[in-house]
């Protein structure tokens, strides 16, 4: 580990009881507790579309399971937590994800994508990102490698999204957005100027618009990530319809299932067994 302040903090968590809000388990993973649920982190790789090398990881909040098949925490708690509780849960998850990422080796040059829950867009009246930046500074962790990923926003939320994005930028974070289709991706690229745009592979169905997006994104130094790639045929179609030298990134069960521990190698070697794939879908 290259982060001694984090290491010192984690060593203190080793003596914390499992009924505390934060503790370290036998495998060295940071875990948290909320609404009597035991929380931990699962990571899924984001890879280069050209050579499938790992560029970044996205963190997911999961209920703890020793076989890495924990359930999506937000699906479990979204309907029992109010806005204030959702803000608290979101902050707890960000801290867990950050500690679980930077405690592992080989992450120094990789980016970490952390999702911002939709309730936070309007629930926080103050300076978005300020509290999280202070935590990172105390732990001496690199905020410049963290991308805060905004939820999909409706037309009525455009001004809120712009305000939140600007807040995060003022606190030194890079920002990612989610687009429902290629047209919205181009609109967000021009209006919000994000550092990353995610779009579902099933929405990438117009090659000429896709090329336009990728070329504009390259000029704007914005990464385009095609997500939820589950079938080799979809990935092949993406590569064949690319038609431009502009780079893009890929993510999905075809390449990786979310797991607590990062793989030793960052190269893609094989597709998933069908049984493992089915289990991963249930947790997504």
HELIX and SHEET records of a PDB file:
HELIX    1   1 UNK A    4  UNK A   13  1                                  10    
HELIX    2   2 UNK A   73  UNK A   77  1                                   5    
HELIX    3   3 UNK A   83  UNK A  102  1                                  20    
HELIX    4   4 UNK A  120  UNK A  123  1                                   4    
HELIX    5   5 UNK A  130  UNK A  139  1                                  10    
HELIX    6   6 UNK A  143  UNK A  145  5                                   3    
HELIX    7   7 UNK A  155  UNK A  157  5                                   3    
HELIX    8   8 UNK A  158  UNK A  170  1                                  13    
HELIX    9   9 UNK A  182  UNK A  191  1                                  10    
HELIX   10  10 UNK A  201  UNK A  203  5                                   3    
HELIX   11  11 UNK A  207  UNK A  219  1                                  13    
HELIX   12  12 UNK A  232  UNK A  240  1                                   9    
HELIX   13  13 UNK A  274  UNK A  283  1                                  10    
SHEET    1   A10 UNK A  22  UNK A  24  0                                        
SHEET    2   A10 UNK A  30  UNK A  34 -1                                        
SHEET    3   A10 UNK A  37  UNK A  48 -1                                        
SHEET    4   A10 UNK A  54  UNK A  63 -1                                        
SHEET    5   A10 UNK A 111  UNK A 115  1                                        
SHEET    6   A10 UNK A 146  UNK A 149  1                                        
SHEET    7   A10 UNK A 174  UNK A 179  1                                        
SHEET    8   A10 UNK A 196  UNK A 200  1                                        
SHEET    9   A10 UNK A 223  UNK A 227  1                                        
SHEET   10   A10 UNK A 249  UNK A 250  1                                        
END                                                                             
